[in-house]
Amino acid sequence: MEKKSIPNAPLPEAAELVGYEIIKMIASGGFSFVYLAENNKKQLVAIKEYIPQKLPLREQSQLDLAIPPEHRSAFRRSLHSFFSECRTLSRVRHPGIVRLIDFFRAHNTFYIVMDYAPGSSLRKFIRRRIDNRMFYNKNSLLNAYLRYRHCKKRLIGSRQVIGERLIRKIFSHLIDGIGRLHDQELLYLDLKPANIYVHYDGTPVLLDFGATRRVSRENQKEISWVFTQRFAAPELLKKQRGLMGPWTDAYSLGATLFACMCGHSPQSAEERAVKDKLPKSLKALRNLYSSDLVDLVEWCLHLKPEQRPQTMAELQERLLACQLNPPPLPRQKFTRRLSKWVRRKMKLAPKVAKYS
């Protein structure tokens, strides 16, 4: 998750938090800061601080949140998703789901302490792969132009953004973790590259469970929905609770898979209902990835819920079957083809001079 210009100041480095010492801020979101910290045993942990960024609550020199009376009701309302995240993390144990270590109150707000391991978000990982694929200085004007063509015009290049073997490894773990949530009758609902943390060994961990909801007929009260438009299923965009189920998370999985293969998010479901450009993109991806994997993405991104995978077990079985079909060989780079042509011409040059 990228750092953004925000009205609230994060906690300073070396600040003390109930037995933890802040090292630095590593991420920020709409409702929180995430810090890298150290406990009394010198072990690294990640600490998530609840602080809604839409409300100006803390200045640079402060530690405590100053909550004005006019913002107190909004502060308490948005606190629901933070407590929901705590309940989810305490209930579900899985290697693909970040582990809750501690939960406490300080500085007029609440904190979650979680496991930490070196790595980066899948979103940053995709961006680095795109930069490496361009072969240019990322601060150059040429790189800026190529990024514009890729991200704005949604072009698919001649090389894989993330290799197919690594994609299968990441998503096999993700599907297993989301399936564990579904076993607890919970839906994740906000799956996207920014909420997936990838360790250096390639194993993923799900972060940010503030959007997780228990969708059941017993609770008909109005609840707040948290989702990202381009990764959300049609029934989630329309807030049709009766149509939601594991297939709703399957749509987000397909959109995240698409982002790993193309380097950008797909059209939103609303845009696809007007003019669907997905078939054209999937046709281009078949030149880079195996047909089985592209078919799996197409299956997950069906607009109708009944045409998507109905369980994570069904989706996992299909993903494992994809490994039997090797991906097509990537096309040679233009520079490599050019160098071969030049070497061939240089070998022929002396023979031409000899008979002239």
N, C-alpha and C positions, 0 to 999 in steps of 0.2 A: 504494500500500500504506500503510495507516494505522500510525502509531506506537502502540505498545502499552506497557503496564506490563511492564517486563522486569527480570530480576535483574542483568544485566550492564550496565556503564556503557559508553557509546560513547567513542571517542577525543575529546579536547577540541578545540575550535576552535584553529586555528593550529598543530596538531601536525605534525611533519615525518615524511614517509614516503618514504624512498628517492627524493628528488628531487621529491616532491609535498607540497603544503601543504593540510591539511584546512581547508575553509571552514565546513561544517556537515554534520550528518547529515540526510539527506533521506528515508530509509525504513529499515524494519527488518522482518525476517522470522524464521522459525523457526530458521534456520541462519546468519543474516548481518545485518550492518549495511551500509547503502549511504551513502556520503559524497559530497558535492560537493567537489571539490578543484581545485587549480591546479598546473600543471606549471611548469618553469623558464621556458618561453616565454609564461607568463601565459595559457595556454589552459585552458579548463574541461574537466574529465573527471569521470567517475563511478567511484568506487573501492568495490568490494565486499569486505568483510572476513568471513572465515569465523570464526564464533563461535556454536556451538550454544546457543540461549537456555535450554534445559532444564538446562544445566550452569552453575553459578556459577563463573565463571572470572576476572572482572576487577571490581575495585571502582572507586569514583569517582576516586580519586587515582592510579590505576595506568595504565601504558601497556602493559606486557607481560601476557600471559595467564599466570596461575598455575594449572597443570593438576595437581590432586591425583592421586596414584597410582591411586586407585579410579576416576577418571574417564578415565584415559588410553586405555583400550581403547574406550570409547564415543566418545571424541573421534576416534580413528583410523577407527572404523567409519563414522561419518557423514561423514568427509572424502571418501569415495568419490564422493558426488554432486557435491561441489565440483570435484574433478578431472575428473569427467565433463563438467561444464559448460565447463571450460577446453578440453577436447579438442573439444567440439562447436563452440565459438565459433571456434577456430583452423581448423577444417575447412570451415565453411560461410561463404560470403560472399554477402550479399544485403542490399539496402536496408532490408528489413523485419526484419532480425535484427541486434541490437546488435553492434557491431564490437569485437573484442578488441584492445587496444593493448599491454598489458603484463601480466606475471604475476610476482610475487616473494614472498619470505618475509620477515617481520619481526614483532617482538613475539611470538614463539612461535606464529605462525599464518600464514595465507596470504591474499594479496590479488589481486584481478582488477581491472585498469584498463580501462575501457570508454569509448566515446564518450558525450558528454553533449549534449543539446539541450533548450531550454526546453519545458515541457509538463507533463503530469500523467498518472497512471494512468487507464485507462478506468473503473475503479471510482470514483475521485473525480469523474471527468467525469459519470458517471451520477448521482451524488449531488447534484452542483451543479445538474443539469438538473431533478431532482425538487424541490429547494428553490426554484428559479426558477418552477416550475410552480405552487407553492402560494401565491406572492405574499404571504407573511407573514414576519415576523421569525423567523429560525430558532431564536431563544432563547425564543420565546413558548410558552405552554402550548398554544395552538391548533395551532401548527406541530407540537409533539410529539404531539398527538392525531392529527393528519392523517397524520404519518409512521407512527404505530402502525397506523392503519387500512390504510395502503398496504402497509407491509412485513409486518405480522403477518397481516392478513386477505387479503393478496395481491389487492388491488383493482386493476383497470385503469381509469385515468381516461379523460377525453374528449379528451386531447391526446397527441401523440407525445412520448415521453421524449427520443429522439434522432431527428432527421429522417431520412427514408428515403434521401435523396441522400447524406448523410454516412455512414450505415450502409454503403451500397454502396461508398463510397470506402475506408472503413476495412477492410472485410472482403475487398475485392478484393486489397489489399496483403497482408493476413494469409494468405489462402489461397495466394497466390504464394510467400510465405516458408515456410509449412509444407510446401508441395509441394517446395521446395528441400531441406528436411530429409529428406523421404521419398525423394528421389533418392539421398541418402546412406545409405539403409536405416536411418533413425532415426525414432522416433516421439516427439512432444513430450510427450504424456500428461498435462499439467497446464495446459491452456489455460483461462484464466478472466480476467475483467476486471482483476484485480489484477496479472496478469503481462503486460499489454499497456500500453505507454506511448504516449500520443498527443501528437505535437508540435502546436504552435500552428497549423500549416498543415493539420492533419487527417490527416497521414500517421502510421501506427502503427509501432511497433517491438516485437518480441518480447523479453521479458526472462526471466531465471531459467530456465536450462536444466538445473537440477539433477535434474529428473525425467526428462529425455530418456534413452531406452533404445534399444539395438539389440536388437530382438526377433528372434532367429534360432534355428533348431533346433540349430545347432552348439554353442551355449552353453546347457547345461541346468543350470547351477549356480543355487543359490538366490540371488535378488537382492532388494534392498529396493525396494518400489514407493512412489512419492510421487504423490498425487493429491488432489483436492478432491471430496468425495463428491457434491455436487449437480451438478458439471460432468463427472463421470466416467461412461464407458460401462459397461453391465452387465458385460461381460467383464473390464473393468479392476477393478471392485469385487470380482469373484470371483477375480481374478488368474489368469485362464485365458489363458496365453500363446499357446496354439495358435490362439485365436480373434482375436487382436489383429492390427491392420493399419491402413492409412490410414483406414478407416472408424471406428476408435476415436477418432482425432483429429477426425473429422467430427462425431461426437456432441458433443464438447466445443465445437466451433465452433457447432453449433446451439444449445447451452445458453447460450453467450455472446451469440449473436444474440438469443435470447429475453430475456436480462437487459437488453440495450440497448433493446429494444422495450417491456418491461414495467416496468423499474426494479428488478427483483428476480430472483433465480435461480429456475429451475424446480424441480419436485419431483426428488428423487433417483430413480435407476432402481429402487432397492429399494422406495421408497414407491409408485412408479407400478405396480409389479408387484402391489401389494395393492389400491390404488384410484387409477386414473389420472385426474387432473384436467386433464391437458394439453389434451384436445379442447375443453373449456369455455373455457380461456384463449385458445386459438387462434381460437375463434369470436369472442371479444370483440376480438381484435387485427385481425380482418378489417374492422372499422369504422374503423380508423386507418391501416392499411398496405395496400399492394396485395396482392391474393390470391396473386400469384406469389411474393412474398417470404415470406408466411406458409406457403405450400406448401413452400418450400425449408426453412424451419425444421422443419416437420413431417417432412420427408424425412430430415433429419439426426438427428432425435430418435427414430427408430424403435428399439424395444428389440432387434430382431433385426439382427445385423450385416449380413446379406446384403441387407436392405431399405434400407440407407443408401448414400450415395455411396461408390463403391469406390476412387476416386482424387480427388485435389485438382483435377486438370484437368477432370474431369466436374463437380465442384461449381462451379468457376470459370465454366464454360460456362453452367451453369444460372443463376448469379448475374448474369452479363452479359445473359442473355436477359430477366431481370426488368426491366431498364431500359426495355424496350419497353412495359411496362404501367404507366402513371402511377398513383401512389397516390391513393386517394380524398381529396376535400377534407375537412379537419377540420371538425367541428361548431363553430358559433360559441360563444364563451364566454357564460355566463349573464349576466355583467355587460354584455356588448355587446348582447345581445338586450333586456335590461332598459332600457338607455339609449335604444335605438331606440323601444321602446314608450313611454317617458316623453316623448320628443321628439314622437312622433306625437300623444299625448294633449294636449300643450301647444299644438300647432298647432290642434287642434280646440276647445280651451277658449274662445277669444274668439268663435267663431261661435256657440257654445251660449249665451253671455252676451248676445249681440246680439238673439236672438229670444225671450229669456225676459222 
